[in-house]
Amino acid sequence: MRKWIIWIAVYGLAGLGVLQAQSWGAHAGVTAYLSEANGSNTPFGGLEAGVSRGRIHLGIYGLRTLRPAQTPTYESTLEEYGLWASYFFPATAGLNLGFGLRAGQGAAALEAVHNGVSEGVQEEVVQAFSPEFSVEFPLSRHISAAVISGYRWVLGAENLEDVGCGNFSSLYTGLSLRFGLFPGR
């Protein structure tokens, strides 16, 4: 009898923790970034979508340069897409701090330009890893905005002429507008 009471107590309490109602949410959004590509500041645009349960968020993202980064002889572009995971910590009733990691794959390209005429494009497949920090605040029950900052490490651009991975790795800052179902609101 004593074993049954201990068994019921241990597994019953564990089951109550698992079976408690959890807050599920989902969102899709657009993001505008400012970052460096090949030594020149350039705007990036992107889309994101994901689901969340409690404070954990999992999603997908994609981004690309909106205007090629200009250097005297090259126009540089970067695009990436991949998975995103983050943890949201409620700082106040309407403000969440987010700590996340993005891991993706994409393409870095250099287009040689001389007197406004293209002389060919070089493109390499790259991998990107980005730890980031965000501050998210609600605008309404189904709309949220976030200010995002992080650092993007790009690997795989070694074979581009006169360019290395460090030319595409940089700090970034962005603003995201998200639409969806947000738990706890």
C-alpha positions in Angstrom: 0.0 0.0 0.0 2.8 2.4 0.9 4.4 1.8 -2.6 1.1 2.7 -4.3 0.8 5.9 -2.4 4.4 7.0 -3.3 3.8 5.9 -6.9 0.6 7.9 -7.2 2.1 10.9 -5.5 5.2 11.0 -7.7 3.5 10.2 -11.0 0.4 12.2 -10.2 2.3 15.4 -9.5 4.4 14.9 -12.6 1.3 14.3 -14.6 -0.4 17.4 -13.2 2.6 19.5 -14.3 2.5 18.1 -17.9 -1.3 18.2 -18.2 -1.8 21.8 -17.1 -3.1 24.1 -19.7 -0.3 25.7 -21.7 -0.5 28.9 -23.7 -0.1 28.2 -27.4 0.4 31.0 -29.9 1.3 31.6 -33.5 2.4 34.5 -35.5 3.7 35.7 -38.9 5.6 38.9 -39.5 7.7 41.2 -41.6 11.1 42.5 -40.5 13.4 45.3 -41.7 17.1 45.1 -40.8 20.1 47.3 -41.2 23.4 45.4 -41.5 26.7 45.2 -43.4 27.4 43.3 -46.5 31.0 43.4 -47.8 31.9 46.5 -45.8 28.9 48.6 -46.8 25.7 49.2 -44.8 22.7 47.9 -46.6 19.0 47.3 -45.8 17.6 43.8 -45.5 14.0 42.7 -45.6 12.6 39.4 -44.3 9.6 37.3 -43.3 9.1 35.1 -40.3 6.5 32.7 -38.9 6.4 30.5 -35.9 4.6 29.0 -33.0 5.1 29.4 -29.2 4.2 27.5 -26.1 4.6 29.4 -23.0 7.9 31.3 -23.2 9.5 29.2 -25.9 9.2 30.2 -29.6 10.2 28.1 -32.6 9.9 29.4 -36.2 11.3 29.8 -39.6 12.6 33.0 -41.2 14.0 34.3 -44.5 15.8 37.5 -45.3 17.7 39.1 -48.2 19.3 42.4 -49.1 16.8 44.9 -50.5 19.5 46.9 -52.3 22.9 45.6 -53.2 25.8 46.9 -51.1 27.9 49.1 -53.3 31.7 49.1 -53.3 33.8 50.6 -56.1 33.9 47.4 -58.1 31.3 45.1 -56.7 27.6 44.9 -55.8 27.2 42.5 -52.9 24.0 40.6 -51.9 23.2 38.1 -49.1 20.1 36.0 -48.6 19.5 33.4 -45.9 16.7 31.3 -44.6 16.4 28.9 -41.7 15.2 28.0 -38.2 14.8 30.3 -35.3 14.4 29.5 -31.6 14.0 32.0 -28.8 13.1 32.3 -25.1 10.8 35.2 -24.1 11.1 36.6 -20.6 8.3 38.9 -19.4 10.0 42.0 -18.1 6.7 43.9 -17.4 3.0 43.2 -18.2 3.5 44.5 -21.7 7.1 44.1 -22.5 9.0 40.8 -23.3 12.7 40.4 -23.5 13.8 37.8 -26.1 17.0 35.8 -26.3 17.3 33.8 -29.5 19.4 32.0 -32.0 18.9 31.9 -35.8 20.6 29.2 -37.9 20.2 29.2 -41.6 21.6 28.7 -45.1 21.7 30.9 -48.1 23.8 32.6 -50.7 26.3 35.4 -50.8 26.9 36.9 -54.2 29.3 39.5 -55.8 28.5 41.1 -59.1 31.5 42.8 -60.8 30.4 46.1 -62.2 32.5 48.3 -64.4 31.0 51.6 -65.7 27.5 50.4 -64.9 27.9 47.2 -66.9 27.9 43.8 -65.2 30.9 41.7 -65.8 29.7 38.5 -64.1 28.3 37.2 -60.9 30.0 35.0 -58.3 27.8 33.1 -55.8 28.6 30.9 -52.9 26.4 28.8 -50.6 26.8 30.1 -47.0 25.7 29.1 -43.5 24.7 31.8 -41.0 24.4 31.7 -37.2 23.0 34.7 -35.3 22.5 35.0 -31.6 20.1 37.9 -30.9 18.4 40.0 -28.3 15.0 41.5 -28.8 12.5 43.7 -26.9 8.9 42.9 -27.9 5.9 45.0 -27.0 2.2 44.6 -27.9 0.4 47.2 -30.1 -2.9 45.4 -29.7 -4.2 42.0 -28.9 -3.1 40.5 -32.2 -0.3 42.8 -33.3 3.1 43.1 -31.7 6.3 44.9 -32.5 9.9 44.0 -31.7 13.3 45.8 -31.8 15.9 43.2 -32.6 19.7 43.3 -32.4 22.3 40.6 -32.9 25.4 39.4 -34.7 25.5 37.3 -37.8 28.4 34.9 -38.4 28.6 33.8 -42.1 30.6 30.8 -43.0 31.3 29.6 -46.5 32.1 32.8 -48.5 35.9 32.1 -48.8 35.8 31.4 -52.5 34.4 34.8 -53.5 37.1 37.0 -55.1 38.8 39.4 -52.7 36.1 38.6 -50.0 36.0 36.4 -46.9 33.4 35.4 -44.4 34.2 38.4 -42.3 33.0 40.7 -45.0 29.4 39.4 -44.6 29.6 38.8 -40.8 28.3 41.8 -38.9 26.1 43.4 -36.3 22.5 43.9 -37.3 19.6 45.9 -35.9 16.0 45.5 -37.0 12.3 46.2 -36.4 9.7 43.5 -36.7 6.0 43.8 -37.0 4.2 40.5 -36.0 0.5 39.5 -36.5 -1.1 36.5 -34.7 -2.2 34.9 -31.5 0.0 35.8 -28.6 -0.4 33.9 -25.3 -1.3 35.7 -22.2 -2.9 38.8 -23.8 
